[in-house]
Amino acid sequence: MIHLMTYFYSIPLILICAANLVCRGPDSPTKWPTTSWEVTSATSQGMNSDSLAAFSAKLASGDLGYIDGMLVIRNGMIVFEKEYTNDYDSLFKTTGTKLGKYNYYDPAWHPYYNNTRLHTMQSVSKSFTAAAVGVAINDGLIPGLDAKIMDYFDEYESSTPDPRRDAMTIRDVLTMTTGIQWDEFSMPYTDPTSNCVQMEESLDWIQYVIDQPMAFEPGEKYEYNSGATMLLSYLINKTTGQDLADYVKTNLFESLGITDYYWKHTPTGLTDAEGGLYLNARDLAKFGYLYLYNGKWKNKQILPENWVEITHAKPVDTIWPNFKYGFQWWLMPYGDNHTALLASGLGGQRMIVLPELDIVAVFTGWNIYEMPALNSWMAMNKMINAADVENES
């Protein structure tokens, strides 16, 4: 069963280190991977190839759960890349469940989309959604982070009216401090009582979210809420006149050279912002590279100049002491006074970006059948240790 801690420690993740919560990457590269990533050896870029190979062998063994791929980039070049085979068709047959795009066991939808190599990103989708909000603010289509988000939902009426909901800001939604009563973390993700499951089974996801009662004042308390990200999807649609998937395509993907992807939509046609994106590992790494260089790609500032910084400038406390939360990104400390920016999602997707070491590492997987052994800390430390060649024994 898929439990909260399984989700948190095994999800698709983008990890960006920062000193004192400010991302500081290497100097701007002379070559950008818009068309393709250059491939070279790990040794040529100062990484321990034996260490990477040993870790890969551990992943391939199955001892760390169902891992689908590992990609390591250093200095803008691929230094290690490996895909692993898992028999998801046979695993699905053991579940006795029906086919469907929100049945996480259905091999036509998870982890790959329809027999392609596009892998589910799950909640990494949330980080792309936050980036779109930043672009829309920069374009003047959204007035700012402190705008009242419910002002854009005049077509909807809540069955649980509450002035606290009306006071909720875009900032509150980005940091998941909405005040909405919501639970998707204290139970398996297949549990029918999960708010996320109920939302995904509803005919109108937005109506479901705004019908949930308020439990706190907005901004008062962090509560992980995939429904909150759906409010951002509707916000983008309402303010830009474009579906979120189309807006991301025009304002992010085209500049990064991402052409092969799929994004689920809800029954009302809204982009599934909370977990519906599918990408391949190399294209996911481009998104991490964009944040590594503070939203700049080649000579163009794709994201607002300070967006990456404010994404994690004022993080909120979560239920885990060592983790904080920014604008749809997790924050976790490492080393001496450094903080990693981590985007993650259900099942084992991870992208780790370490600016000090100029490393981007992507892991994909589908650990929904059992508690995975590979977690965010292990994945990050394996990359750091592989780069620390002088201290390797």
C-alpha positions in Angstrom: 0.0 0.0 0.0 1.1 3.5 -0.7 1.5 5.4 2.6 2.4 9.0 3.3 6.1 8.2 4.2 6.4 6.0 1.1 5.2 9.0 -0.9 7.4 11.6 0.7 10.7 9.7 0.7 10.2 8.0 -2.7 8.7 10.6 -4.9 10.0 12.3 -8.1 12.3 14.8 -6.9 14.3 17.8 -8.0 16.9 18.8 -5.6 18.7 22.1 -5.8 21.3 23.0 -3.2 21.5 26.5 -1.9 23.6 28.4 0.6 21.5 30.1 3.3 18.4 29.3 1.3 19.7 31.2 -1.8 20.4 29.1 -4.8 24.0 29.8 -6.1 24.9 27.8 -9.2 28.1 27.7 -11.2 29.0 30.3 -13.9 26.7 30.3 -16.9 27.6 27.4 -19.3 28.8 28.0 -22.8 26.7 25.1 -24.1 23.0 24.5 -23.3 21.2 21.2 -23.8 18.3 22.6 -25.7 18.7 20.1 -28.5 20.5 17.3 -26.7 22.8 16.6 -23.8 26.5 15.9 -24.6 27.6 12.5 -23.3 31.0 11.9 -21.7 32.7 9.7 -19.0 32.2 10.2 -15.3 36.0 10.2 -14.8 36.5 13.0 -17.2 34.2 15.2 -15.1 35.7 14.3 -11.8 33.2 11.7 -10.7 34.0 8.2 -9.4 32.7 5.9 -12.1 33.1 2.8 -9.9 30.9 4.4 -7.2 28.2 5.3 -9.8 28.3 1.8 -11.3 28.1 0.1 -7.9 25.1 2.2 -7.0 23.5 1.4 -10.3 24.0 -2.3 -9.7 22.2 -1.9 -6.3 19.3 -0.2 -8.1 19.2 -3.0 -10.7 19.1 -5.7 -8.1 15.7 -4.6 -6.8 16.9 -4.2 -3.3 16.0 -0.6 -3.3 12.5 -1.1 -4.8 11.2 -0.7 -8.4 13.7 1.8 -10.0 13.2 2.6 -13.7 16.2 4.8 -14.4 19.2 6.7 -13.2 20.7 9.7 -15.0 23.6 11.8 -13.8 24.8 15.0 -15.4 27.9 17.0 -14.4 29.1 20.2 -15.9 26.3 20.1 -18.4 27.2 16.6 -19.8 25.7 13.2 -19.2 28.2 11.1 -17.3 26.0 8.1 -16.4 22.7 6.8 -17.8 21.0 3.6 -17.2 17.4 2.2 -17.5 16.2 -0.8 -15.6 13.5 -3.3 -16.5 10.5 -4.0 -14.3 7.5 -6.3 -15.2 4.6 -3.9 -14.4 2.2 -5.9 -16.5 2.6 -9.0 -14.3 2.5 -6.8 -11.1 -0.8 -5.3 -12.3 -2.4 -8.7 -12.7 -1.8 -9.4 -9.0 -3.9 -6.4 -7.9 -7.3 -7.4 -9.2 -8.1 -3.8 -10.0 -9.8 -2.2 -13.1 -8.0 -0.3 -15.8 -8.0 3.5 -15.7 -5.7 6.5 -15.9 -6.0 7.2 -12.1 -5.5 3.6 -11.2 -1.8 3.7 -10.2 -1.5 0.0 -11.0 -2.6 0.3 -14.6 0.5 -0.3 -16.8 -1.0 1.7 -19.6 -0.8 4.8 -17.5 1.8 4.0 -14.8 4.7 4.4 -14.7 5.0 4.9 -18.5 2.4 6.5 -20.7 0.8 4.2 -23.3 3.9 2.1 -24.2 6.1 5.1 -24.6 9.2 6.1 -22.6 7.4 9.1 -21.1 7.5 8.4 -17.4 4.9 9.7 -14.9 6.3 12.7 -12.9 3.5 12.7 -10.3 3.9 15.6 -8.0 7.0 17.0 -9.8 4.1 18.4 -11.9 3.5 20.8 -9.1 6.9 22.4 -9.5 6.2 23.1 -13.2 2.9 24.6 -12.2 4.6 27.0 -9.7 7.0 28.0 -12.5 4.0 28.9 -14.7 2.5 31.1 -11.9 5.8 32.9 -11.7 5.8 33.6 -15.5 2.2 34.8 -15.4 3.0 37.2 -12.5 6.0 38.5 -14.5 3.8 39.0 -17.6 1.4 41.0 -15.5 -1.4 38.5 -16.0 -1.6 37.8 -12.2 -1.2 40.9 -10.0 1.0 39.3 -7.4 1.5 36.6 -4.7 -0.8 38.3 -2.2 -3.8 38.5 -4.5 -6.9 36.7 -3.2 -7.1 33.6 -5.2 -10.9 33.0 -4.7 -11.5 36.3 -6.6 -10.9 34.3 -9.8 -13.5 31.6 -9.0 -16.7 33.6 -9.5 -18.1 30.7 -11.5 -18.0 28.4 -8.5 -19.9 28.5 -5.2 -18.7 26.5 -2.1 -21.1 24.3 -0.2 -19.2 25.3 2.9 -18.9 29.1 2.7 -16.3 30.6 5.0 -14.7 34.0 5.0 -11.3 32.4 5.7 -11.4 30.8 2.3 -12.1 34.2 0.7 -8.9 35.5 2.4 -6.7 32.8 0.9 -3.9 34.2 -1.2 -1.9 32.8 -4.1 1.1 32.7 -1.8 -0.9 30.5 0.7 -1.7 28.1 -2.1 1.9 27.9 -3.4 3.1 27.1 0.1 0.2 24.7 0.9 -0.9 26.8 3.9 -4.4 27.2 2.5 -6.2 26.4 5.8 -8.4 23.8 3.9 -9.2 20.6 5.8 -7.4 18.0 3.7 -5.8 14.6 4.3 -3.9 12.6 1.7 -0.8 11.8 3.7 -2.0 9.8 6.7 -3.2 6.9 4.6 -2.2 4.9 1.5 -2.8 6.7 -1.8 -5.2 3.9 -2.7 -7.4 4.5 0.3 -10.8 5.7 -0.8 -11.0 8.1 2.2 -8.0 10.1 0.9 -9.0 13.6 -0.2 -6.7 13.2 -3.2 -8.4 9.9 -4.3 -11.9 11.4 -3.9 -10.9 14.5 -5.9 -9.5 12.3 -8.7 -12.7 10.3 -8.8 -15.0 13.4 -8.8 -16.4 14.9 -12.0 -15.3 18.5 -11.1 -12.0 18.7 -9.2 -12.3 22.4 -8.5 -15.8 22.0 -7.0 -14.5 19.2 -4.8 -11.6 21.3 -3.5 -13.6 24.4 -2.7 -16.4 22.3 -1.1 -13.9 21.1 1.6 -14.4 22.9 4.9 -11.8 25.3 6.3 -9.9 24.2 9.3 -7.4 27.0 9.9 -6.7 30.6 8.9 -4.8 30.8 5.6 -1.1 31.0 6.2 -1.3 29.5 9.7 -0.4 25.9 9.1 1.1 23.7 6.4 -1.0 20.9 5.1 0.0 19.0 2.0 -2.8 19.4 -0.5 -2.8 18.3 -4.1 -6.2 20.0 -4.5 -4.5 23.4 -3.8 -2.3 22.9 -6.9 -5.5 22.3 -8.9 -6.6 25.8 -7.9 -3.4 27.1 -9.5 -4.3 25.2 -12.7 -7.6 27.0 -12.8 -6.0 30.3 -12.0 -3.6 30.0 -15.0 -6.5 29.2 -17.2 -8.6 32.1 -16.0 -5.8 34.7 -16.1 -3.9 33.8 -19.2 -6.8 32.4 -21.4 -4.7 29.3 -21.9 -4.9 25.8 -20.5 -1.9 25.2 -18.1 -0.4 22.6 -20.4 -0.5 25.1 -23.3 0.9 27.9 -21.2 3.8 25.8 -20.0 4.5 24.6 -23.6 4.7 28.2 -24.9 6.5 29.8 -21.9 8.8 26.9 -20.8 9.0 23.9 -22.9 9.6 25.6 -26.2 12.6 27.5 -24.9 14.0 24.3 -23.2 13.6 22.2 -26.3 11.0 19.9 -24.7 8.7 18.5 -27.4 7.9 15.0 -26.2 5.5 14.9 -23.2 2.0 14.2 -22.1 -0.2 15.9 -19.6 -3.5 14.4 -18.2 -6.6 16.5 -18.0 -9.6 16.3 -15.6 -13.1 15.5 -16.6 -13.8 19.3 -17.1 -10.8 19.6 -19.3 -8.5 21.3 -16.8 -4.8 20.3 -16.8 -3.9 17.9 -14.0 -1.4 20.2 -12.3 -1.0 18.1 -9.2 0.4 15.0 -10.8 -0.5 14.5 -14.5 2.7 15.3 -16.3 4.8 12.7 -18.2 8.4 13.3 -19.3 11.6 11.5 -20.1 14.5 11.8 -17.7 16.6 13.9 -20.0 13.9 16.5 -20.4 13.2 16.5 -16.7 16.8 17.3 -16.1 16.5 20.4 -18.3 13.9 21.8 -15.9 16.4 21.3 -13.0 19.1 23.0 -15.1 16.7 26.0 -15.5 16.4 26.3 -11.8 20.1 25.7 -11.3 20.8 28.8 -13.4 18.1 30.9 -11.6 15.5 30.7 -14.3 17.9 31.6 -17.2 18.3 29.6 -20.4 21.0 30.7 -22.8 20.6 34.5 -23.0 16.9 34.5 -22.1 15.5 34.9 -18.6 12.6 32.3 -18.8 11.5 32.7 -15.2 11.3 36.0 -13.4 14.8 37.0 -12.3 14.2 36.5 -8.6 11.6 33.7 -8.8 14.0 30.8 -7.9 15.2 32.8 -4.9 11.7 33.7 -3.6 10.6 30.1 -4.2 12.4 29.2 -1.1 13.2 32.5 0.6 10.5 32.2 3.3 9.8 28.5 3.6 7.1 27.2 5.9 7.5 24.5 8.6 6.1 21.0 7.7 5.3 18.0 9.9 8.9 16.8 9.4 11.5 18.7 11.4 14.2 18.4 8.7 12.0 19.5 5.8 10.4 22.8 4.9 8.3 23.8 2.0 8.5 26.6 -0.5 6.5 27.4 -3.7 5.6 23.7 -4.5 9.2 22.7 -3.7 10.5 20.8 -0.6 13.6 22.1 1.2 16.1 19.9 3.0 19.4 20.7 4.6 22.7 19.0 3.8 26.4 19.6 4.4 27.6 22.8 6.1 24.8 25.3 6.1 23.3 24.3 2.7 19.7 23.6 1.8 18.5 21.5 -1.1 15.5 22.5 -3.1 13.5 19.3 -3.7 10.6 18.7 -6.1 9.2 15.2 -5.6 6.2 13.0 -6.4 4.7 9.6 -5.8 6.5 6.4 -6.8 10.2 7.1 -6.8 10.9 9.9 -9.3 13.8 12.1 -8.2 15.9 14.9 -9.7 18.7 16.1 -7.6 20.5 19.3 -8.6 23.7 20.3 -6.7 24.9 23.7 -7.9 28.2 23.6 -6.0 29.1 20.4 -7.8 27.3 21.3 -11.0 25.4 18.0 -10.8 21.9 17.1 -11.9 20.8 13.6 -11.1 17.4 12.1 -12.1 15.9 8.9 -10.7 12.6 7.4 -11.9 10.7 4.5 -10.4 7.3 3.1 -9.3 7.5 2.1 -5.7 3.8 1.8 -5.0 3.7 -1.9 -4.2 5.9 -1.8 -1.2 7.8 0.6 1.0 10.9 1.5 -1.0 14.4 1.5 0.5 15.8 4.2 -1.7 15.0 7.6 -0.2 15.8 11.2 -1.0 18.7 11.4 1.5 20.4 8.3 0.1 20.1 9.4 -3.5 21.5 12.8 -2.7 24.4 11.5 -0.7 25.4 8.9 -3.3 25.8 11.8 -5.8 27.8 13.9 -3.3 30.1 11.0 -2.4 30.7 10.1 -6.1 31.8 13.6 -6.7 34.1 13.6 -3.7 36.8 11.6 -5.5 39.7 12.7 -3.3 38.0 11.3 -0.2 36.7 8.0 -1.7 38.5 5.0 -0.3 
